């Protein structure tokens, strides 16, 4: 069984990245929602961890001093740091950054594969400045998206899928680790594709659906993700909770 972020994406990170390269703007709304909820000042130090193939970078203001981190070599190899940017390899339980480094810390669509959430949150509080912001965006426990991932993807991905999604327990752990919830929004939005074929290939690569043909993927997304065509584009409905924390002592 492959349950941890590092184990999963060490094996299928390249397929995930190929899907993002096929439709690089498919998840625009997902990333823009995250940026919208943050208060980003000029020159802000922002840690994006884990950063996948660096997908968030294009949505950030140029003035942000971006630090991208990864646990998987397959993703890390895709990062292309600019002169003012830094990258690092690390893990969730021990982030190789100095204390009080960041004004903003983002964890986008990855927390459900973190084994020791409490230790990860401890590391985030250490890395953040006293006035820092921590944004988590992930799937909500019991939601249609959670069922899609832990049922359909689990059945059609040879590695399985066993995510532990956002719940009241997540908020309790955060509070115990010195994080204060400042905002909690569950947002529905669309993933957008240039063709139906791209939509199916994107899902196959992003979710590792190596046990499903096109027809089976169609059945799965019709059951869970409300696919539709509007004009020349195809859409899937996605949902994440965006939770912004500050340090409790701030």
C-alpha positions in Angstrom: 0.0 0.0 0.0 1.3 3.5 -0.9 -0.1 6.1 1.4 2.5 8.9 1.9 2.9 11.8 -0.4 6.6 10.9 -1.0 5.9 7.2 -1.8 3.0 8.1 -4.2 4.6 10.8 -6.2 8.1 9.3 -6.3 6.4 6.7 -8.5 3.8 8.7 -10.4 5.0 12.3 -10.2 6.1 12.3 -13.8 2.6 11.3 -15.0 1.1 14.0 -12.8 3.4 16.6 -14.2 2.7 15.5 -17.8 -1.0 16.0 -17.1 -0.4 19.5 -15.9 1.8 20.2 -18.9 -1.0 18.9 -21.2 -3.5 21.5 -19.7 -1.4 24.0 -17.8 -4.4 26.4 -17.2 -7.0 23.7 -16.3 -6.7 24.5 -12.6 -6.4 28.3 -12.8 -9.3 28.9 -10.4 -7.9 26.5 -7.8 -4.6 28.5 -7.6 -6.2 31.9 -7.9 -8.5 31.1 -5.0 -5.5 30.5 -2.8 -3.7 33.8 -3.8 -7.0 35.7 -3.4 -7.2 34.7 0.3 -3.7 35.9 1.2 -2.5 39.3 2.1 0.7 39.5 0.0 2.9 42.5 0.5 5.8 43.5 -1.8 8.8 41.4 -1.1 6.9 38.9 1.0 8.7 35.6 1.6 6.4 32.8 0.6 7.0 29.1 1.1 5.2 26.8 -1.2 5.5 23.2 0.2 5.1 20.8 -1.3 5.2 22.7 -4.6 4.7 19.8 -7.1 6.2 21.0 -10.4 6.0 24.6 -9.3 2.5 25.2 -10.5 1.6 28.0 -8.1 4.5 30.2 -9.2 2.8 31.8 -12.2 -0.1 33.0 -10.2 2.0 35.0 -7.6 3.0 38.6 -7.9 6.5 39.0 -9.2 7.6 40.8 -6.1 7.1 37.7 -3.9 10.3 36.0 -2.7 9.3 32.4 -3.4 10.8 29.4 -1.7 9.7 26.1 -3.3 10.1 22.8 -1.5 9.5 19.2 -2.4 9.8 15.7 -0.9 10.0 13.9 -4.3 12.8 14.1 -6.8 10.4 13.6 -9.7 8.7 16.9 -8.8 11.9 18.7 -7.6 13.5 18.1 -11.0 10.7 20.2 -12.6 11.3 23.3 -10.5 12.9 26.2 -12.3 13.9 28.7 -9.7 14.5 32.3 -10.9 17.3 34.4 -9.6 15.3 35.6 -6.5 13.8 32.2 -5.8 15.1 29.2 -3.7 14.3 25.5 -3.8 14.8 22.8 -1.3 14.3 19.0 -0.8 12.9 18.0 2.6 10.1 16.2 4.3 6.9 17.2 6.2 8.3 16.3 9.6 11.6 18.3 9.3 11.6 21.3 7.0 15.1 22.4 6.2 14.4 26.2 6.7 15.4 28.4 9.5 12.9 29.5 12.1 10.9 32.8 11.4 11.7 32.6 7.7 8.4 33.0 6.0 5.6 35.5 6.0 3.3 33.1 4.2 3.3 29.3 4.0 1.1 27.4 1.5 0.2 23.7 1.4 -2.1 23.1 -1.6 -3.9 19.8 -2.2 -1.3 17.7 -0.4 -2.2 17.6 3.3 -4.4 14.5 2.8 -1.3 12.4 2.2 0.7 13.8 5.2 1.1 11.0 7.8 2.0 13.1 10.8 -0.1 16.2 10.4 0.7 17.4 14.0 4.5 17.4 13.4 4.0 19.1 10.0 2.0 21.9 11.7 4.7 22.2 14.4 7.2 22.7 11.6 5.0 25.3 9.9 4.7 27.3 13.1 8.4 27.2 13.5 9.1 28.4 10.0 6.5 31.2 10.1 7.2 34.7 11.4 5.0 35.8 14.3 2.7 37.7 11.9 2.7 35.0 9.3 -0.1 33.4 7.4 -0.5 29.6 6.8 -2.9 28.6 4.0 -4.1 25.0 3.6 -6.3 24.0 0.7 -7.6 20.5 0.5 -10.6 18.2 0.1 -13.2 18.0 2.8 -14.0 14.8 4.6 -17.3 13.3 3.5 -17.5 15.4 0.3 -18.2 14.2 -3.2 -14.6 14.9 -4.1 -13.4 12.8 -1.1 -15.6 9.9 -2.3 -14.3 10.2 -5.9 -10.7 10.0 -4.6 -11.1 7.3 -2.0 -13.5 5.2 -4.0 -13.2 5.7 -7.8 -9.5 6.6 -7.9 -8.7 4.0 -5.2 -10.4 1.3 -7.4 -8.7 2.4 -10.7 -5.3 3.3 -9.6 -3.0 0.3 -9.0 -1.4 2.2 -6.1 -4.8 2.9 -4.5 -5.8 6.1 -2.9 -6.3 6.5 0.9 -6.5 10.2 1.6 -7.3 11.6 5.1 -9.2 14.7 4.4 -9.9 18.0 6.2 -12.2 17.7 9.2 -12.8 19.2 12.6 -9.9 17.0 13.8 -7.6 19.0 11.4 -8.7 22.2 13.0 -8.2 20.7 16.5 -4.6 19.6 15.7 -3.9 23.1 14.2 -5.1 24.8 17.4 -3.0 22.5 19.6 0.1 23.4 17.5 -0.4 27.1 18.0 -2.4 28.0 14.9 -5.5 30.2 14.9 -8.1 29.8 12.2 -8.7 33.2 10.5 -10.8 32.0 7.5 -12.4 28.8 6.3 -14.1 28.8 2.9 -15.4 25.7 1.0 -15.2 26.8 -2.6 -16.7 25.1 -5.7 -14.9 25.9 -9.0 -14.2 24.4 -12.4 -11.3 22.7 -14.0 -11.3 23.8 -17.7 -10.1 21.7 -20.7 -9.7 22.4 -24.5 -11.2 19.0 -25.5 -12.9 15.9 -24.0 -9.8 13.9 -24.9 -7.6 16.2 -22.9 -10.0 16.1 -20.0 -9.8 12.3 -19.9 -6.0 12.2 -20.4 -5.6 14.9 -17.7 -7.6 12.8 -15.2 -5.7 9.6 -16.1 -2.3 11.3 -15.5 -3.2 13.4 -12.5 -5.0 10.6 -10.6 -2.9 7.7 -11.9 -5.9 5.9 -13.4 -3.8 3.1 -15.0 -6.6 0.6 -14.5 -9.3 2.6 -16.3 -9.9 3.0 -20.1 -11.6 6.2 -21.4 -15.1 4.9 -21.1 -14.5 3.9 -17.4 -13.0 7.4 -16.7 -16.1 9.0 -18.3 -18.4 6.9 -16.1 -16.4 8.0 -13.0 -16.4 11.7 -13.7 -20.0 11.6 -14.7 -20.9 10.1 -11.3 -18.8 12.5 -9.2 -17.5 15.5 -11.1 -20.4 17.0 -13.1 -18.6 17.1 -16.5 -20.1 19.4 -19.1 -19.4 21.2 -22.3 -19.8 25.0 -22.8 -18.8 26.5 -26.0 -15.5 25.0 -27.2 -14.4 23.9 -23.7 -15.1 21.0 -21.3 -15.4 21.4 -17.6 -15.2 19.4 -14.4 -16.6 20.6 -11.0 -14.0 20.5 -8.2 -14.1 21.6 -4.6 -11.6 22.5 -1.9 -11.7 24.0 1.5 -9.3 27.0 1.9 -8.3 27.5 5.5 -6.1 30.4 6.5 -4.3 30.3 9.9 -2.3 32.8 11.8 -0.1 32.1 14.9 -2.2 32.0 18.0 0.0 34.4 19.9 -0.2 37.0 17.1 
